Amino acid sequence: MIDIAAAVSSQSPTFTSFILGAGAVMALGVILLVLFEALYLAALGLYLSQRGRRRATLRATAVALAAAATSAVAVPLVAQANARQVRAIEPQLTRLFGSDSMQMWNPVLSPDGRWIVFFREEAQKGNLWVVSAAGGEPVPITTGPYGDFNPVFFPSGDRIAFQSSRPARPGDPQGYVMVMPFDPRTGRGGTPRQVSLEGIYGQTLALSPDGEWIAYFAVADTLKRLMAVPSTGGTARTLAEFGNSVMLIQNPEWSGDGRFVYFGLRRRGTGTRSVMRAPLTQGPAEELGTAGALVRIFPDRGLVLQQINQGQGPGQAPSYEIATLEGRLVARFSTPRNMQLGRPTPDGRGLLASQRNVVAPIRVVPVAGGPVRQLTEAREYDWPLGWSPDGSHVYAWTRINGQEEVMRLPVNGGPAAQWPMPRETEQLATLGPDGRYLAYSLTSGSDSRTLAVRRLADGETRVVTRTAMSPMAYVTGPGGSSTNGGEFLYVERRGDRLELRTTPPEGPSHLLRAFPASYAGRTGFGVHGNRIAYVEPRGDSTAVFVAQGPNGRARLLATVSGGAPNPVWSHDGRWLAFDHYPPGQGSRYGVLLIGIGPDGTMTDPPRVLEAGLQFGWQIEWLPDDRAFTVFGMTGIGNETHVFLVSLREGERPVAVTRDDPSMRWGYSLAPDGRYVAYPAEIPRGSSLWRVDLGDVLTGGRESPRR
């Protein structure tokens, strides 16, 4: 099954990308690879975003997470501007087509403006469809049990290039470049033909202005290549090649004269993307600037579009910034929630977009097995925030009559309590362990967040800091919670260092430990009392450290093969668990486990537990620390589950949510370990839109020609 979010959004994030707000991600292998990038790269923020808010475009982005990643998780552009000086745009939105039953992504408009081609997600497949821009019934232009997505029209309008799993052998997770004829008079397609021999990684298809070349991103072992193949088939050229220090290449765009391919590049251990360009003919790639959650590059205007907020939480709107390659902010705008931006319109004044209509009521299921129960009505996209201390009530974020609300829902029936939340809330961080306080954040600027704590009973709110990291860094307390000893955990940047801090619901915060600012995006933090676990990537390996207090010497606990960015302590402090991916393309997710003594020495050597997942995140320990739950994608279509994983040798992981066929993108484990709560998605169609941004995309500067 193909989940479009991945196919839909190489921009993100989503989780996402982030995983994670309220959007969408992935499908057939190629999209799953994008999700791997989003989950692995954005793993530092994904669990926190999932734990504290609705999933972002992580389905749509995930993997593209993400994206997420988006992403999944958005990292704002490195820009030099004050928010008050940035032009605010109100996009003009035009609904082009809608359906109550179809899940549609990747819209693209024909050069003459007569036809809209899009990717339709169906059970176990996804094909290209076309509908007249003047209205009418959509029809498929590709068929069969394949993943056909990311279409782009040739300038002549009589051919379409797209990515497809058609040439893939069994077990091959990649997509390939395909080209098919298209009749601009009738809107009918012809027989697809394979063009590339190399598989495509992610959503990286770009067509040259003259229609002669198709650029894409390929992976071979540890090498990442930007390639271009003749659109009629033939020998592909390698335009740029990067080693293991580069995590991914994304968002290729051709210059107007067809001489250069611009693209985003993300290096390991960094939260930003370098904006690069490589010549079609021989010559080295050069760096032109930096960006955060890159959505699209506009080479001939010297502009980039990036996502600064994925619209997490019911009712929240995704927001974007347009900036120059030098980092000067030009404009800022928002779109309706669940909307995913796509390719530019032929006139260059805007973008095509898809919007997904989905609701998600809260459901609970016993961890030990039993019937699924639904606690809220299917009217909004609700998100579980946490539990009462005794596990009898679930707290959920929802929207009632246009107002953001937190609800306290009894698991065994009875009246619910509710409290209003301020409209400016952008990202929900966490619920306090006693259920009385809520920590959340809102935008302070393009690169920071204001973190606030709100007392639910009377709405009394206290600002903790205006410089919390954006996105919130991945930091967990004992068991996988967001608190340590009843205090909220967070990270903020102060000058050239990151400060891991804790704050009580009422009272001043204090420093747990400081790290160099370069650690941003490179590690998560696990806190247990005054012990802090963190990691350092070292090539294809990960070094695990444990330190005590602000000034205690950091002890190297172990060096393990593969990526393991997010440490999570057991309740008793005897175990550290990590999301783990072995080195190599297409590696399967597992949970790395290390035993640790009170003095910080290793008591049990590293071992990896099978978790039942292809891509996973969000480890939460059961109260007895003999097992934990973890969430992710199984690798079978879009299937996601919460798994119970025992520490006992020989016991297989069990899918806790196996009896519920709905999609879900996160969960919350009750403190007594008896139940998990999750949002169960119910799709209700989608729509295609034109987002007109006026002259902001056509009024930028011309980029230099060389």
C-alpha positions in Angstrom: 0.0 0.0 0.0 1.3 3.4 -0.7 1.1 6.1 1.7 1.3 9.3 0.1 2.6 11.3 2.6 6.0 10.1 1.7 5.2 10.4 -1.8 3.6 13.6 -1.2 6.2 15.4 0.6 9.8 15.4 0.1 9.6 18.7 1.7 8.9 17.7 5.0 7.9 16.4 7.1 6.4 15.3 8.6 7.8 12.8 11.6 7.6 13.7 8.5 8.7 14.2 9.0 7.9 14.7 12.2 6.4 13.0 11.9 4.0 14.5 12.8 1.3 17.2 13.1 -1.7 16.3 11.1 -0.7 15.3 7.7 0.4 12.1 5.9 3.6 9.6 4.7 4.5 6.7 2.6 4.3 3.6 0.7 6.0 1.1 -1.5 9.7 0.9 -0.8 10.8 4.1 -2.2 8.5 6.0 0.1 9.6 3.9 3.0 13.1 4.8 2.3 12.1 8.4 2.6 10.4 7.6 5.9 13.6 6.0 7.1 15.4 9.3 6.4 12.7 11.2 8.2 12.6 8.8 11.1 16.4 8.4 11.4 17.3 12.0 10.8 14.4 13.4 12.7 14.4 10.7 15.3 15.7 13.3 17.7 12.4 15.1 17.7 10.0 12.6 16.4 9.0 10.9 19.6 8.6 14.1 21.5 6.4 15.6 18.7 4.4 12.4 18.6 4.1 12.2 22.3 2.9 15.7 22.7 0.9 16.5 19.6 -0.8 15.3 16.6 1.3 13.8 13.9 2.5 16.2 11.4 3.0 15.7 7.9 4.9 12.8 8.9 2.7 10.7 7.1 2.9 12.9 4.2 6.2 13.9 4.8 7.8 11.4 6.4 9.4 10.1 5.8 9.1 11.9 4.2 9.1 11.0 8.0 8.7 12.2 6.7 8.8 13.3 6.9 9.1 12.5 9.0 10.6 14.3 8.8 9.5 16.6 7.6 10.3 15.5 8.1 9.5 15.1 9.8 10.5 18.0 12.2 11.0 21.4 10.9 14.2 23.4 11.4 13.8 27.0 10.4 16.0 28.7 7.9 19.2 30.2 9.1 18.0 33.7 8.3 18.9 37.2 9.5 15.7 39.1 10.0 13.3 40.2 12.7 9.9 38.7 12.5 8.4 42.2 12.5 10.2 43.0 9.3 9.0 40.1 7.3 6.2 40.5 4.8 3.1 38.5 5.7 1.2 37.0 2.8 -2.4 35.8 2.6 -2.4 33.1 -0.1 -5.3 33.1 -2.5 -6.7 29.6 -2.4 -8.6 28.0 -5.3 -10.2 24.6 -4.9 -9.6 22.7 -8.1 -11.1 19.3 -7.3 -12.4 17.4 -4.4 -13.6 13.9 -3.5 -15.3 12.4 -0.5 -13.6 9.0 -1.1 -10.3 9.4 -2.9 -7.0 10.0 -1.2 -5.1 12.3 -3.6 -1.5 13.6 -3.5 1.3 15.0 -5.8 -1.0 17.2 -8.0 0.6 18.8 -11.1 -1.0 21.1 -13.6 -0.4 20.6 -17.4 1.5 23.4 -19.1 -1.7 24.6 -20.9 -3.6 24.5 -17.6 -6.2 22.1 -18.8 -5.4 19.0 -16.9 -4.5 18.0 -13.3 -2.6 14.8 -12.8 -2.3 13.4 -9.3 -1.4 10.2 -7.4 -4.3 8.3 -5.9 -3.7 6.1 -2.9 -5.7 2.9 -2.8 -5.4 -0.4 -0.9 -2.0 -2.0 -1.6 -1.3 0.3 -4.6 -1.2 3.9 -5.9 -1.7 5.0 -9.5 -1.8 8.2 -11.5 -5.1 9.8 -12.3 -6.2 12.8 -14.3 -9.1 15.2 -14.1 -10.0 18.2 -16.2 -9.2 21.6 -14.5 -12.6 22.7 -15.7 -14.3 19.9 -13.8 -15.5 16.4 -14.5 -14.8 12.9 -13.4 -11.2 11.7 -12.8 -9.9 8.7 -14.7 -6.8 6.6 -14.2 -3.9 6.9 -16.6 -1.8 4.1 -15.0 -3.2 0.9 -13.5 -2.0 -2.2 -11.8 -0.6 -3.2 -8.4 2.2 -0.6 -8.4 3.3 2.6 -6.8 3.2 5.4 -9.4 3.7 8.8 -8.0 5.4 12.2 -8.2 4.4 13.1 -11.8 5.8 16.0 -13.7 4.7 17.3 -17.2 7.2 17.8 -20.0 7.2 21.4 -21.3 5.5 20.2 -24.4 2.6 18.8 -22.4 2.6 15.5 -24.4 4.6 13.4 -21.9 4.7 12.8 -18.2 7.7 11.6 -16.1 7.0 9.9 -12.8 8.5 7.6 -10.2 7.3 4.0 -10.1 7.9 0.6 -8.5 7.0 -1.2 -11.8 10.5 -2.2 -12.7 11.3 -3.3 -9.1 12.0 -7.0 -8.4 10.5 -8.6 -5.3 12.2 -7.2 -2.2 13.5 -4.1 -4.1 12.2 -1.1 -2.1 13.1 1.5 -4.7 11.3 3.4 -7.4 12.5 4.1 -10.9 12.1 6.9 -13.5 9.3 6.2 -16.0 8.0 8.3 -18.9 4.6 7.9 -20.5 2.9 9.7 -23.5 0.0 11.9 -22.7 -2.6 13.3 -25.1 -3.2 17.0 -24.1 -6.5 17.0 -26.2 -8.2 14.0 -24.5 -6.3 13.7 -21.2 -5.5 10.0 -21.8 -2.1 8.4 -21.1 -0.1 5.8 -23.0 2.2 2.9 -22.1 4.9 3.8 -19.4 8.5 3.2 -20.3 11.4 2.8 -17.9 14.1 5.4 -18.3 16.5 5.0 -15.3 18.4 1.8 -14.4 19.3 3.1 -10.9 16.6 3.2 -8.3 15.5 6.6 -7.0 15.9 7.5 -3.3 13.1 9.7 -2.0 11.1 12.2 -4.0 13.8 13.6 -6.2 12.5 13.8 -9.7 13.2 17.0 -11.7 12.8 17.7 -15.4 15.1 20.1 -17.3 13.4 23.1 -19.0 14.0 21.7 -22.5 12.7 18.3 -21.5 15.9 16.5 -22.4 17.1 15.5 -18.9 15.7 14.1 -15.7 17.5 14.6 -12.5 17.2 12.3 -9.5 19.0 11.1 -6.3 20.4 7.5 -6.2 22.1 5.6 -3.4 24.8 2.9 -3.8 26.3 1.5 -0.7 27.5 4.5 1.3 27.6 6.8 -1.8 24.9 9.3 -2.5 24.7 10.6 -6.1 22.8 13.3 -7.9 22.2 11.9 -11.4 20.7 13.0 -14.7 19.5 10.6 -17.3 18.3 11.5 -20.9 14.5 11.6 -20.9 14.4 9.2 -23.8 16.7 6.7 -22.0 20.4 6.1 -22.2 23.4 6.5 -20.0 22.9 8.5 -16.8 25.5 11.1 -15.7 26.7 11.5 -12.2 26.5 15.3 -11.5 27.6 15.1 -7.8 28.7 12.3 -5.5 29.0 12.3 -1.7 30.3 9.9 0.9 29.0 8.7 4.2 29.2 12.2 5.8 26.1 13.2 3.7 22.8 11.8 4.9 20.6 12.7 1.9 20.1 14.8 -1.2 16.7 16.3 -1.9 14.6 18.8 -3.8 16.4 19.0 -7.1 15.5 21.9 -9.4 16.9 23.0 -12.7 18.0 26.5 -13.5 16.0 28.2 -16.2 18.8 27.7 -18.8 19.2 24.1 -18.0 22.9 24.4 -17.1 22.7 23.6 -13.4 20.7 21.4 -11.0 20.1 23.0 -7.6 19.5 20.7 -4.7 19.4 20.4 -0.9 22.1 18.4 0.9 22.0 17.3 4.6 25.2 16.2 6.3 25.2 13.9 9.3 25.2 15.7 12.6 23.5 18.9 11.3 20.0 20.2 11.5 20.2 22.4 8.4 20.5 21.7 4.7 23.1 23.2 2.4 21.6 24.6 -0.8 23.9 23.4 -3.6 24.2 23.5 -7.3 26.0 21.2 -9.8 26.6 21.8 -13.5 25.1 19.4 -16.1 28.5 19.3 -17.7 31.7 18.6 -15.9 32.5 20.6 -12.8 32.3 20.5 -9.0 29.1 21.1 -6.9 29.2 24.4 -5.0 27.4 25.5 -1.8 25.2 28.6 -2.2 23.5 28.9 1.2 21.7 27.0 4.0 18.1 26.2 4.8 16.1 24.3 7.4 13.1 22.2 6.5 13.5 22.7 2.8 10.4 22.5 0.7 11.5 23.9 -2.7 14.2 25.9 -4.4 13.5 28.6 -6.9 16.9 28.9 -8.7 16.2 31.7 -11.1 14.9 33.9 -8.2 17.5 33.0 -5.7 14.8 31.9 -3.3 14.0 28.9 -1.1 10.8 27.9 0.5 10.9 26.2 3.9 8.4 25.0 6.5 8.8 26.5 9.9 5.7 24.9 11.6 3.9 21.7 10.6 0.6 22.8 12.2 0.7 20.4 15.1 -2.4 20.1 17.2 -6.0 20.3 16.2 -6.8 23.5 14.4 -3.2 24.6 13.8 -2.0 25.8 10.4 1.2 24.9 8.7 3.4 27.9 8.2 6.2 28.7 5.8 9.0 31.2 5.1 10.4 32.4 1.8 14.0 33.5 2.0 17.0 34.3 -0.3 19.9 32.0 -0.6 21.9 34.4 1.6 19.4 33.9 4.4 17.3 37.1 4.2 13.7 36.5 5.0 11.3 37.7 2.3 7.9 36.6 3.3 5.9 34.3 5.6 2.6 32.6 5.1 0.3 29.9 6.4 -1.9 27.3 4.8 -5.0 25.5 6.1 -4.3 22.4 8.2 -3.6 19.1 6.5 -2.6 20.9 3.3 0.6 19.7 1.6 2.3 22.0 -0.9 3.5 20.5 -4.2 4.9 21.6 -7.5 4.8 25.2 -8.8 2.0 26.3 -11.1 2.9 26.9 -14.8 2.8 30.7 -14.3 5.2 30.6 -11.4 3.0 32.5 -9.1 2.1 29.7 -6.7 2.0 26.0 -5.9 -0.3 23.1 -6.3 -1.4 21.5 -3.1 -3.4 18.6 -1.7 -5.5 18.6 1.4 -6.5 15.5 3.3 -9.7 15.3 5.2 -9.3 12.9 8.1 -10.6 12.5 11.7 -9.1 10.4 14.4 -11.1 9.5 17.6 -9.2 8.3 20.7 -9.2 4.6 21.2 -7.7 2.4 23.9 -6.7 -1.2 24.0 -5.3 -3.4 26.8 -1.6 -4.1 26.5 -2.2 -7.7 27.5 -4.9 -8.1 24.8 -8.6 -7.5 24.7 -11.3 -5.4 22.9 -10.6 -2.0 21.5 -12.8 0.8 22.9 -13.4 4.3 21.4 -13.5 7.2 23.8 -14.3 10.2 21.6 -16.6 10.9 18.6 -15.2 10.8 15.1 -15.4 14.5 14.5 -11.8 15.9 14.9 -8.2 14.7 14.9 -7.8 14.0 18.6 -4.4 13.3 20.1 -3.6 11.5 23.4 -1.5 13.7 25.8 -1.1 11.4 28.8 -2.8 9.7 31.7 -4.0 10.3 35.2 -1.5 8.8 37.7 -3.8 5.7 38.4 -4.4 5.0 34.6 -8.1 5.5 34.9 -8.4 8.6 32.6 -6.8 9.6 29.3 -6.1 13.3 28.6 -6.6 14.2 24.9 -6.2 17.4 22.8 -9.2 18.1 20.6 -11.2 21.0 19.1 -14.8 21.7 20.1 -16.8 24.3 18.2 -13.6 25.9 17.0 -12.0 26.1 20.4 -8.9 24.1 21.4 -9.6 21.9 24.4 -7.9 19.4 26.6 -10.3 16.6 27.7 -10.0 14.2 30.6 -11.7 10.9 29.4 -12.6 8.0 31.8 -11.5 4.7 30.3 -14.4 2.8 31.8 -17.1 5.3 30.9 -18.6 8.3 32.6 -18.6 12.1 32.1 -15.5 13.8 30.6 -13.9 17.0 31.9 -12.5 19.7 29.6 -10.4 22.8 29.7 -9.9 25.5 27.0 -6.4 26.1 25.6 -5.1 29.4 24.2 -5.4 29.8 20.5 -1.8 30.8 20.1 -0.6 27.4 21.2 1.4 25.8 18.4 3.0 22.7 19.7 2.0 20.7 22.7 4.9 19.4 24.6 3.7 17.2 27.5 1.3 16.5 30.3 2.6 16.6 33.8 2.6 13.2 35.7 -0.1 14.3 38.1 -2.4 15.5 35.2 -2.6 19.1 36.7 -0.2 20.9 34.4 0.5 21.1 30.7 3.7 22.3 29.1 3.4 23.6 25.5 5.2 25.9 23.2 4.4 28.7 20.7 6.5 30.6 18.2 8.9 33.3 19.5 10.8 33.7 16.2 12.0 31.8 13.2 14.5 29.8 15.3 13.1 29.6 18.8 10.0 28.7 20.8 8.4 30.1 23.9 7.9 27.3 26.4 5.0 27.8 28.8 3.4 25.8 31.6 -0.4 26.0 32.2 -2.4 24.9 35.2 -5.5 23.2 33.8 -7.8 24.0 36.7 -7.7 27.8 36.3 -5.7 28.5 33.2 -2.9 30.2 35.1 0.1 30.2 32.7 3.8 30.8 33.3 6.4 31.4 30.6 9.5 29.3 31.3 11.7 30.5 28.5 11.5 32.3 25.1 14.5 30.5 23.7 13.5 26.8 23.8 15.0 24.9 20.9 13.0 24.7 17.7 12.2 22.0 17.2 12.1 20.8 20.7 15.1 18.5 21.2 14.5 14.8 21.8 14.8 14.5 25.6 13.1 11.9 27.8 13.0 11.1 31.5 12.6 7.7 33.2 10.4 5.2 31.3 10.3 7.4 28.3 8.3 10.3 29.8 8.9 14.0 29.3 9.5 14.6 33.0 12.1 13.8 35.6 11.1 13.7 39.2 7.9 15.5 38.4 9.7 18.3 36.5 9.4 19.1 32.8 12.5 18.6 30.7 13.6 20.8 27.8 16.6 22.1 25.9 17.4 25.7 25.0 20.2 27.4 23.1 22.2 30.0 25.0 25.0 31.5 23.0 27.4 28.8 21.8 25.9 26.0 24.0 22.9 23.9 24.4 21.4 23.7 27.9 19.5 20.7 29.1 17.2 22.0 31.8 14.4 21.0 34.0 11.6 23.1 35.5 8.9 22.4 38.1 5.3 23.3 37.2 5.7 26.3 39.5 9.1 27.6 40.2 12.4 28.4 38.5 14.2 26.1 36.2 17.7 24.7 36.7 20.5 23.4 34.6 21.1 19.7 34.3 24.1 19.9 31.9 25.4 22.0 29.1 26.7 20.8 25.7 28.3 22.5 22.7 25.8 24.0 20.3 27.1 21.6 17.6 25.2 18.8 19.4 21.9 20.1 18.1 20.4 17.6 15.8 23.1 15.0 16.6 21.8 13.4 19.8 18.8 12.9 22.0 19.1 13.1 25.8 17.9 10.5 28.3 17.6 11.8 31.9 17.4 9.6 35.1 17.8 11.7 38.2 21.1 13.4 37.7 22.4 10.9 35.2 22.3 12.0 31.5 22.8 9.7 28.6 23.6 11.0 25.1 25.4 9.9 21.9 28.0 11.0 19.4 27.8 9.7 15.8 31.1 8.4 14.6 30.9 7.4 11.0 28.8 4.2 10.8 28.9 3.8 14.5 27.5 5.5 17.6 29.3 6.2 20.9 27.1 6.2 24.0 28.0 8.4 26.9 26.7 8.7 30.5 27.4 11.8 32.7 26.4 12.8 36.2 25.2 16.3 36.9 26.4 19.6 35.4 30.1 19.0 35.9 30.6 15.2 36.3 33.0 13.5 33.9 31.3 11.9 30.9 31.9 8.1 30.7 32.1 6.3 27.4 29.7 3.4 28.0 29.9 1.6 24.6 30.5 2.1 20.9 27.9 0.3 18.7 27.6 -0.2 15.0 24.8 1.7 13.3 22.7 4.6 14.4 21.2 4.9 17.9 20.3 8.5 18.5 17.7 8.4 21.2 18.5 7.0 24.7 15.5 6.1 26.9 16.1 5.0 30.6 14.1 2.3 32.3 12.2 3.4 35.4 14.7 1.7 37.7 17.7 3.2 35.9 19.2 -0.3 35.1 18.7 -0.2 31.3 19.1 2.1 28.4 17.1 1.5 25.3 17.7 3.2 21.9 16.0 3.3 18.5 18.6 1.4 16.4 19.3 1.0 12.7 22.2 -1.1 11.5 24.5 0.5 8.9 23.5 0.0 5.3 20.7 0.9 3.0 17.3 -0.5 3.8 18.3 -1.8 7.3 15.5 -2.9 9.6 14.7 -1.2 12.9 15.5 -2.8 16.2 15.9 -1.6 19.8 19.4 -1.5 21.2 19.6 -2.5 24.9 22.5 -1.8 27.3 22.6 -2.7 31.0 24.1 0.0 33.3 25.1 0.2 37.0 24.6 3.0 39.5 28.2 4.2 38.9 27.7 4.4 35.1 29.5 1.3 34.2 28.1 -1.3 31.7 26.6 -4.3 33.4 25.1 -6.0 30.3 26.7 -5.7 26.9 24.8 -4.1 24.0 22.3 -6.3 22.2 19.6 -5.5 19.7 16.0 -6.8 20.2 13.6 -7.5 17.3 10.7 -5.1 17.6 8.5 -6.3 14.7 9.0 -3.0 12.8 10.7 -1.8 9.6 10.8 1.8 11.0 10.2 2.5 14.6 10.2 5.2 17.3 8.7 6.1 20.7 10.0 3.6 23.3 8.0 3.5 26.6 8.9 1.2 29.4 6.3 -0.8 31.4 6.3 -0.1 35.1 8.2 -3.4 36.0 10.9 -2.7 33.4 10.6 -6.2 32.1 9.2 -5.1 28.7 8.6 -1.9 26.8 6.2 -0.7 24.0 7.4 0.8 20.8 5.6 2.3 17.8 6.3 2.3 14.0 5.6 0.9 10.6 5.8 -2.8 9.9 6.9 -2.5 6.3 3.6 -4.0 5.1 1.9 -1.3 3.1 1.0 1.6 5.4 0.5 -0.7 8.4 1.4 0.9 11.8 1.2 -0.8 15.2 2.2 -0.5 18.8 4.4 -3.5 19.8 5.1 -5.0 23.2 8.7 -6.2 23.4 9.9 -8.4 26.3 13.4 -8.4 27.6 13.2 -12.2 27.9 15.3 -14.2 25.5 13.2 -16.0 22.9 9.9 -14.0 23.3 8.6 -12.5 20.1 7.2 -9.0 19.9 3.4 -8.8 20.0 1.4 -6.2 18.1 -0.9 -4.7 20.8 -3.1 -2.9 18.2 -3.3 -5.8 15.8 -7.2 -6.0 16.0 -7.7 -2.4 14.9 -7.2 -1.9 11.1 -7.1 1.9 11.3 -3.9 3.9 10.7 -2.4 5.6 13.8 0.8 7.7 14.2 1.6 7.6 17.9 0.3 6.4 21.2 0.5 6.9 25.0 1.1 4.2 27.5 -0.8 4.3 30.8 1.5 4.6 33.9 0.2 1.3 35.2 1.1 -0.4 31.9 -2.5 -1.7 31.4 -3.6 0.3 28.3 -2.3 2.2 25.3 -4.3 5.1 23.9 -4.0 6.3 20.3 -5.7 8.3 17.5 -7.4 6.0 15.0 -7.5 7.6 11.6 -10.7 7.6 9.6 -10.2 9.1 6.1 -12.9 11.2 4.6 -11.6 12.2 1.2 -9.3 14.9 0.0 -9.1 17.9 -2.3 -6.7 19.6 -4.7 -5.8 23.3 -4.6 -4.0 26.1 -6.2 -2.1 28.3 -3.7 -1.4 31.7 -5.3 1.4 33.7 -3.5 1.1 36.8 -5.7 4.4 38.4 -6.9 6.6 37.1 -4.1 7.9 34.2 -6.2 8.2 36.2 -9.4 9.6 39.4 -7.9 12.8 38.0 -6.5 16.2 38.6 -8.0 17.6 36.8 -11.0 20.3 34.3 -10.0 23.7 34.8 -11.7 24.4 32.9 -14.9 27.7 31.2 -15.4 
